[in-house]
Amino acid sequence: MGKTRLRAGELVRVRCDILSPRFGWGAVSPGEVGSIVSVDGRLCRVSFEKDANWRGCLKELEHVMHEADRALEGVVDMYE
């Protein structure tokens, strides 16, 4: 899968290989999923359950597939 640019509205989490995000963890826990609120160049704001205004670097985040999309992908794979 090629790299795609993350955009506002997408579900993300801090990549598991990032031990210390550039701007810190704040109230966010590793593995927690949030939604990108805004993107400004290489930086973004993410709304997590415990921190609605978390600041981060796009390169430290990874896209998280929505549960419904993941289920649909599994069904499609069955018929390929």
N, C-alpha and C positions, 0 to 999 in steps of 0.2 A: 504494500500500500504506500503510495507516495505521500509526501508531506503536503498538508493542506493548511491554509491560514485559518486560525481560530477567529471566530467572530462573536459579536454580542448575541446572547441567547443560547449559546451552546453550553452543554454540560461538560465540565472539566474537573480534573483533580491534579494535584502536584505529582509529577512523575516520581516513581518509587526510587529512582537513582539520585534524587535531589534530597540530600540530608538536611541542608540548611538553605531555605529559599533566600534570595537576595534581600528581601524586606522582612524576613522572619516569618514564623508560623502564626504569631498572634494567638487567637483563640481557635485556630483551625488545626485539626488533627490529621496526620498522614492518612491518606485513603479517603478522606471526606470528599464528597462530590458537591460542587457548587455550579452556579450559572454565571457566565460572563455578562457583566452589566455594561461595560464600556471598554473600548480599545483605543489606546493613544500611542501609535507607533509600535514599539516593542513591549510596552507596558499595558496592564489592564487592571480593571477592578472586577472582583468576583464576589458574588453573594453566596456565602456559605451559611449553613444553619446557625452557627455560633458567631459568625462575623460577616455581616451584610456588606461591608465595605473593605474587603481584604485587597491589598495591593500586591501585584505580582508581575513577573516577567513571563511573556508568552512562551519563551523557550523552555521554561521550567514546568509547563503544564502539558497535559495530554487530554485528548478528547475522550469522553466517556459516552458510550452508546446508550440511548434511552432504552429502558426495559422492553417497550413495545417493538422498537426497531430490532433489538437483539432477537426477540422471539420470531419476528418475521424473517429475519436472516436465516434462522435455523430451519424454518419451513421451506424456504427457497432452496437451501442446500440439500434438503431431502430429495428434491425433484431434479437435481442436476446430475 
